[in-house]
Amino acid sequence: MMNNTMKNQVGNLPQGTNIFGKWHKKSYTILKMLGYGATGYVYLTRSADGLAALKISENSSSITSEVNVLRHFSKVRGFSLGPSLLDVDDWAIANGHKVFSFYVMEYLEGEAFLSFIQNKGMEWAGILVLQLLTDLHTLHEEGWVFGDLKPDNLIVTANPPKVRLIDVGGTTIQGRAIKEFTEFFDRGYWGLGSRKAEPTYDLFAVAMIMIHTCYPKQFQKNGEGGIKQLSSYIQGNLWLRKYEKVLVRALTGEYATAIEMKRDFLQAMSDAKSYAAPQAKAKASPKSSSTSYTNRKQNRTQKNRAHQQTAQRQVVPAKSKSKGFIETSVLITIVLAAYFFYIYGTLL
Ligand SMILES: Nc1ncnc2c1ncn2[C@@H]1O[C@H](COP(=O)(O)OP(=O)(O)OP(=O)(O)O)[C@@H](O)[C@H]1O
C-alpha cells in the first residue's frame, strides 16, 4: 500500500498542476485523477499532443519495470492489449531536491468491464472473453504472463467495444514467480496450482473473471477451496453452466494455450445457440447469488425465446394447411384425369 509521504507528494495533485518532464521538456497539465494502486497514481492530463494518462510514483523501480513491459509490447505489431507508451520522464520539485519518475500512456477512455456487461448484457461477456483470449495468446507467445488478471484491470473501449488491459505491473516473464496477484483470481489461493508464471495461470484467471461476472459479490473459499467448490458455483448459474466444460478445464490447468480455450469457448457458444430453445425452458438455479442482474437478463432472454417458439408454433399449422391444400388439388387432378381417360376409353 501507499505510504503517507507519497500520498502527500504525488497522491492528491490538484487539477491544473503542471508536470514538467526534466529530460524531454514536455508539460502535462492534470485534469483529474483516474485512479491509484499499490505502485502509483494515474492522472488524466492534457499536453500539446492531447489527452493522455500519466502514472507517477515515488518508487522509480516500479515505474521502470512497468515501462519495460509497455516498451516491449509497443514492439509487437497489432497488439493492443495494454495502453501504448508515449513518454517516460522525471518531475523535479523543490528546486530539484525531490524527483518523481513518471510515464505517459495512451488514455483508455471506456467503461469498467463489469459495468459494461451489466449495462449491455451477458451476450457481451462471451465476446469480451473471446477478445481477451486472443490478446492473451499474443502475450503468451511473446513469453509473458499477465499475472494480475481481474476485472479491475480491464477497460472496455468503445466503437467497436474492445477489452483492453490496464496495469501491466503484474506482467511477468514466463517461468518466474508471479509478481502481483489478487486472491480471488489466483489459482494458488484456490489450491489449484502454483504461482509460476505460465499461460495456465492467466487462463485460470479468465475462468474466475467469468465466475465473478455472475457472482459480483465474490465469495470466500471453503477450507482448501478446490474445483469442487468452484464447480458448485458454476452449476448454480445458468450462463456459467453453458461453459462448464471450458471453465473446469481452465480451472484445472488443462489448457496449454489461450487458443485452445478460445476454440472450446467458441464451440460452447455455438452449442448454446443451437440448443437455445430447450434451454429457454430451463429455470435458473435459485442457488445463484447473481439472481440480481444475470438471471434477470437470462429470464428476459428466455421470455423472448419462448415468444419466438410460440410464434413458430403458430406458423406450423398454417404451413401444413397450405401443404394439405396442394396435396388435395393434386389428388383431385389425378382422379379427374383417370376418370377422363376412362370415359374417353369407353367412348372409343
Ligand atoms: N491508460 C489508462 N487509461 C485510463 N485509465 C487508466 C489508465 N491506466 C490506469 N488507469 C486508471 O487508474 C487506476 C489505477 O491504475 P493502475 O491499476 O495502473 O495502478 P496500480 O498502482 O498499478 O494499481 P494496482 O494496485 O492494481 O497494481 C486503474 O484502475 C484505472 O482506473
PDBQT file of the ligand as one rigid body, heavy atoms in Angstrom, charges set to zero:
ROOT
HETATM    1  N1  LIG A 401      -4.167   4.145 -19.537  1.00  0.00    +0.000 N 
HETATM    2  C1  LIG A 401      -5.190   4.377 -18.716  1.00  0.00    +0.000 A 
HETATM    3  N2  LIG A 401      -6.300   4.960 -19.185  1.00  0.00    +0.000 NA
HETATM    4  C2  LIG A 401      -7.345   5.195 -18.352  1.00  0.00    +0.000 A 
HETATM    5  N3  LIG A 401      -7.359   4.887 -17.028  1.00  0.00    +0.000 NA
HETATM    6  C3  LIG A 401      -6.265   4.310 -16.508  1.00  0.00    +0.000 A 
HETATM    7  C4  LIG A 401      -5.130   4.024 -17.323  1.00  0.00    +0.000 A 
HETATM    8  N4  LIG A 401      -4.208   3.449 -16.537  1.00  0.00    +0.000 NA
HETATM    9  C5  LIG A 401      -4.734   3.365 -15.303  1.00  0.00    +0.000 A 
HETATM   10  N5  LIG A 401      -5.966   3.890 -15.266  1.00  0.00    +0.000 N 
HETATM   11  C6  LIG A 401      -6.841   4.015 -14.075  1.00  0.00    +0.000 C 
HETATM   12  O1  LIG A 401      -6.046   4.157 -12.919  1.00  0.00    +0.000 OA
HETATM   13  C7  LIG A 401      -6.287   3.092 -11.998  1.00  0.00    +0.000 C 
HETATM   14  C8  LIG A 401      -5.005   2.712 -11.279  1.00  0.00    +0.000 C 
HETATM   15  O2  LIG A 401      -4.037   2.349 -12.233  1.00  0.00    +0.000 OA
HETATM   16  P1  LIG A 401      -3.098   1.102 -12.054  1.00  0.00    +0.000 P 
HETATM   17  O3  LIG A 401      -4.005  -0.065 -11.853  1.00  0.00    +0.000 OA
HETATM   18  O4  LIG A 401      -2.136   1.044 -13.159  1.00  0.00    +0.000 OA
HETATM   19  O5  LIG A 401      -2.356   1.454 -10.725  1.00  0.00    +0.000 OA
HETATM   20  P2  LIG A 401      -1.550   0.429  -9.851  1.00  0.00    +0.000 P 
HETATM   21  O6  LIG A 401      -0.865   1.236  -8.837  1.00  0.00    +0.000 OA
HETATM   22  O7  LIG A 401      -0.662  -0.383 -10.711  1.00  0.00    +0.000 OA
HETATM   23  O8  LIG A 401      -2.702  -0.477  -9.271  1.00  0.00    +0.000 OA
HETATM   24  P3  LIG A 401      -2.571  -1.935  -8.607  1.00  0.00    +0.000 P 
HETATM   25  O9  LIG A 401      -2.556  -1.727  -7.150  1.00  0.00    +0.000 OA
HETATM   26  O10 LIG A 401      -3.820  -2.647  -9.066  1.00  0.00    +0.000 OA
HETATM   27  O11 LIG A 401      -1.342  -2.546  -9.122  1.00  0.00    +0.000 OA
HETATM   28  C9  LIG A 401      -6.890   1.991 -12.836  1.00  0.00    +0.000 C 
HETATM   29  O12 LIG A 401      -7.703   1.145 -12.095  1.00  0.00    +0.000 OA
HETATM   30  C10 LIG A 401      -7.692   2.790 -13.870  1.00  0.00    +0.000 C 
HETATM   31  O13 LIG A 401      -8.925   3.174 -13.337  1.00  0.00    +0.000 OA
ENDROOT
TORSDOF 0
